[in-house]
Amino acid sequence: MDFDRILEEIAQHVRPCFGKGRVADYIPALAAVPGDKFGMALRTVDGGYHEIGDARERFSIQSISKVFTLNIAVSYVGEALWRRVGREPSGNPFNSLVQLEYEQGIPRNPMINAGAIVVSDVLLTHCDDAKQTLLDRLRALSGAADVGFDPVVARSEAETGFINRALASFLKGHGNLENEVEAVLDLYFHQCALAMSCSELSMAALHLANGGVSPLLGAAVLTPQQSKRVNAVMLTCGLYDAVGEFAFRVGLPAKSGVGGGIVAVLPGHYAVAVWSPELDESGNSTVGGAALEHLTTLTGHSVF
């Protein structure tokens, strides 16, 4: 398949979509990012690589990091994780306090903020240095030894993360955090402040298209069953309260972030990352969603 031609066509197709969303302005460090950025990178399991636009420019991956912290947590505690966090779509905003109260302190899934905070708690319990463990995992998976946290974004997250503090406190009050609230939030704010490019993200996620085996490392990161389950959670929970619409239009397991990135996989074929900072009302990239929809339309391939 001529992915270079397909990416060129996608870039032309999404031009009218610019200006229809808004850059995340509730995190000051993200508000300054130009809204007209666009990058896309696709890697196939057999070693092919294709990119267009700003595919090598790093951006704040925000909630895309939840895929990788989930991977680490699953590798440590396996099925025990699902006693502390669910696997169902939320149908509510990603930072809903109301839903967490209704669920009595058990987050609906690990892709919303409350669920990811619980996952961060798991990492703190099982890692000597959780932040370094996360960096080591992403550097190994992406092949980029200098992947790191953006300190400006991390500070901005901490200074404005009032709702996340409320979520973490509520979780602690229901006995669903083992570590201190501020320690858990420090890890959570830093994971959201990871800076990566579409090129690096597509490589880092490629194991999810390859049965849990990283082609770069030549080794299993997850078991085939774990990879299947992470993909399932991405498909049903990865786009906040717009997962049904995304599945309908795109048909790929995916995870978005309010930095404007989306990473998606077609199991057995490829991993793809797209970045454009303008967001829709659900917090997903308007241009990125349109680009991925056109990708599956042009190729005729999705999970359905």
N, C-alpha and C positions, 0 to 999 in steps of 0.2 A: 504494500500500500504506500502511495506517495504522500507521506506525512508532511514533507516540506511544502508541497502544493496545497495540502489541506490547511496547514497553519496560515499560509498566505491568504487563502480564501476566508478563513475565520477572521483574520485581522481586518479585512475589508468589510466583512459582514457586520462586525460589532461597532463600527465607527458611529453609526447613528445612536448608539446606546449611551455614549458619553454625555454627561450633563443631566442624566435622569436620576442619579442618586446623589448622596451626600457623603463626604468624607467624615469618619467618626470624629466628632469634635468634643465629646465628653471626656476623652483622654487627651490632654493638651499636646503631648508629644506626637500624636497622630494627626492632629488638626492641621499641622503645617505641611503635610505630604501633598504634593500636587495631585489633583484628581484625574489628570489625563494620562497617568502612567498606565502602561499595558505590557505585560510580558507573559509568555507561555512556553513551557518546556515539556516534552514528552519523551519518555524512555521506554523502550520495549524490552521484554524479558530476554530477548536474544541479542541484546547489545546495541540496538539502534538508538540514536539520539537526534532530536529535532527541536529547534527553538525559533522563537521570533520575538522581536521587540525587546523589552527590558528584562529579558529572562535571566540575566546574570546580575541584576541589581538587587541587593538585599533589602528586605522590608521586615516589619514586625509581624511575625507569623501568628501571634496572639493565640486563639483557641485551636489552631491546627496542632499546637504542641500537645493537646489532649490525646491525640492518637498515640504519640510516642511515650507519654507518661503511662497511658493505659497498657501499652506493650510491656513496659518494664514491670508494672504492678502485676500483670497477669503472669509474667515469668517468675515472679517471687511467690505469689500466694495462690495462683491458679483459680479454681472454682470458688474458693473462700471469698474472693472479692465480691461476688454477687450476693452475699449475705448483707453487705453494707451499701450496695448501690444497685439500682434496678437496670433493666434493659429495654424499657419501653419509651416510645416517643413522648415528649413532654406536652406538646400542644400549647405551651405557654412561653413567655419570654425567657431567655437563657439565664436570667438572674432573678427568677420569680421567688420571692419569699413566701407568697401565699401557697404555692404548690408544695414547698418544702414543709410548711406547717401541716398541710393536709395529709402529706405522706408520713408525718410523725418522725421527721429527721432522716428518712431514707430517700436520697435523691433518686429521681426517676431514671436517670441514665448518666454515664460518665462523661458525656459530651456537653452537658450544661455545667454552669459554674459550680453549683453545689456538689455535683458528682465528681468533677475534676478536683475539687478541694479535698474530698475524701481520698481520691487516688493519690494526691500529693502527700496526704497523711501516711498512706501505705508506704510510699517511698521513703519518707523520713524514718519510719520505724525499721525498715529493712536495709537501708543503705548507711554506711558510715558517713558519707558526704553525698547527699541526694542531688544537690546542684551539679556537682562534678560527675556523678553517675549519669545524669541526663546529658550533660555536655559530651561525655565520652561516647555515649550511645549514638547521639546525633552526628558527631564527628566521624565515627566509624561508618555509619550507614550512608552518609552523604559523601564521604571521601574528602571532606573539607576540614582540615585540621584547625582552622581558625574560627569555626562557628562559635558564636558566643552570645552573651546577653548584652543588650543595649542598655547601659546604665541610666540614660536619660529617660527611656521608656519605663524601666523598672521603677524609677523614682516617681514618675508621673502616675503609674499604676498605684503605687502605695499611697500617694498623696490624695488620690481621688477615689480609692476603692472602698467607699463607705458601705455600699450594699454587699460587697464580698465579705467585709468584716461582719456584717450582720448575719450573713449565711453561715460563716464559719462559727460564729458564736452560737447560733441556733443548733448547728451540728454538734458542737461541744456540749451544749446543754442537754442534748438527747443521747449523749454517750457514743456518738459516732465519730469522734476524733480522739486519737490516743495521745497526740502530742499537743503542745501549747498552741493556742490560736495564732499568735504572732509568728511562730516558727513555720507553721503550715502556710500562712499567707505569704511569708517571705519567699518560700519556694514557689508558690502559685504565681505571685507577681513576676518573679524572674522567668518562669517558663513562658509566660505570656510575652515577655520582652525579648525572647530569642529572635535574632535577626538571621534570615536565610533568604536565598534566591530561589526562583522557580527551578532553576537547574539543579540546585542542591536538594530541594524538597522532592523533586521527581525521583532522584536517586535514593533518597532516604526512605521513600515510601514503596520502592520497587519490590521489596520482599513481600508486601501484601498482595502483589499481583503474581507472585511466584511461590505460593504455598508456604510462605514463611521463610523462604531461603533468600538471603541477600546475594544477588549475582556479583556484587562488588566484593563481598567478603568470602564468597564461596562457602557459606556456612548458614545454618538455620538460626534465625533470630526468634522465631516462634514455631511451634508445631503446626502441621497443616490444620488441625482442628482449631487451634488458637487463632491462626490467621483468618480462617473462615468466620470465626465469631467476631473478631475485630471488624472485619469487612461488613458483617451483618449489622453491627451497632452503628457503623458509619452510615450505612444505607438508610437505617430507620431513625437515626438520631443526630446525624452529623451536620444538618443545616438548620438547627434550632427548630422553630415552629413552622418552618417552610419545607420540611422534609418531604411531605407528600407532593407538593408542587415540583420540587427538584427531581424526585423520582419519576414523576409523570413526564417532565420535559427532558431530563438528561438520562436517567436510568443507570447511574453508576454509584457505587459506594464512595462517599466523599466527606470531607470535613472542611468547614470554612472558618475564617477568623475575621474579626472586625478591622484588621489591618488591610483587608481587601484581597487576601489570598484564599484560594480553594485548592485542595489537593484531592485527586480522585484516582481510582484504579479500575481497570477492567481485568479481572482475574484471568490469568493465563496469557495476557497480551501486553499490557502497558500500565505505567503510572504517569499521570500528567498533573502539572501544577500550573495555575494561572493566577495572575495578580493584576488587579486594578482597584484603586482605593475607594471609589464611590460605592456606597452601600444602599440597599433597599431598606424598607421598613423593618425587615426581620434581621438586619445586620449582615446580610450576604452581599457579595460583590455583584452589582448589576451587570457589568460588562463580563465578569468572569463566568457568571451563570449562563449568559447568552453564548459565550465562546464554547463552553462545554456542551451546551445543547446543540450547537451547530456541529461540533466534533462528532457526536454520536449520530447526528442526522446524515452527515456526509459519509461517514464510514459504514453506517447501517449496523453498527455493533453496540450493544449495551448488555446488561445482565438480564434483560427481558426478551 
